[in-house]
Amino acid sequence: RSIPVEINDADKFIGQMVPMTYLCADRAAPADISPMDSGPKVILEVGTRGEYTAQVLALRDREKIREALRNPQTQAQGGLLTLGKQAELWMQDLVPGIQFRAETFPGTNAAALRLRRRDSTDEFLRPTNMAFGVTSALPVIVGGLLAPVDSLFIVDSPESHLHPSAQSKMGRFLATVAASGVQVIVETHSDHILNGIRLAAIDGPIIAHDK
């Protein structure tokens, strides 16, 4: 899933294939069962609609996330550096208390994602019984965490189905991905996304003002 891209830094990029992750605005609706990609596990991606997110979480959940992308609460929440835990911590910034688990079914082309809110239930629920914002945002978080340095991460409408405060925190997450060495391109109608990115340049700072 690499494409030729023309970038100003010619010495570095001309003639190279730049890895790209693209998420369209029409992300997959909550579903009890999700499809699976047939590609090798090490290069599995969330898909242009986020349709393979459950499979990625089930098969790549133990991969360690780069230091620059780790959630600020990592040490306070046990210090786990894996994709599954880091995705959960970033999602909890958007949806407090959210937890998830993912699995695949041997001999089938299906994966499943189950979710719960610690403050409301001890039972893992089907995505169809949770708010749309959870399954819309999760592919953005997982895709961003897996984006390699010098790649492109393109997201259409990362604010979909999120409350204003969660939209702002999504902006901060996208700024974190950009600060980690990924070129992030966002199409958005949300002032809250933009304000989250602006705050990321003030608090910390997550991203340098001149970037």
Secondary structure, DSSP 4 states (H G I P E B T S, - for coil): -EEE---S-HHHHTTPEEEEEEE-SSPPPP-SSEE---S-GGG----TTSTTHHHHHHHSTTSBPPGGGS-TTTTTTT---BHHHHHHHHHHHHSTTEEEEEEE-TTSSEEEEEEEETTT-SS-B-GGGS-HHHHHHHHHHHHHHHPPTT-EEEEE-TTTT--HHHHHHHHHHHHHHHHTT-EEEEE---HHHHHHHHHHTTSTTSS-TT-
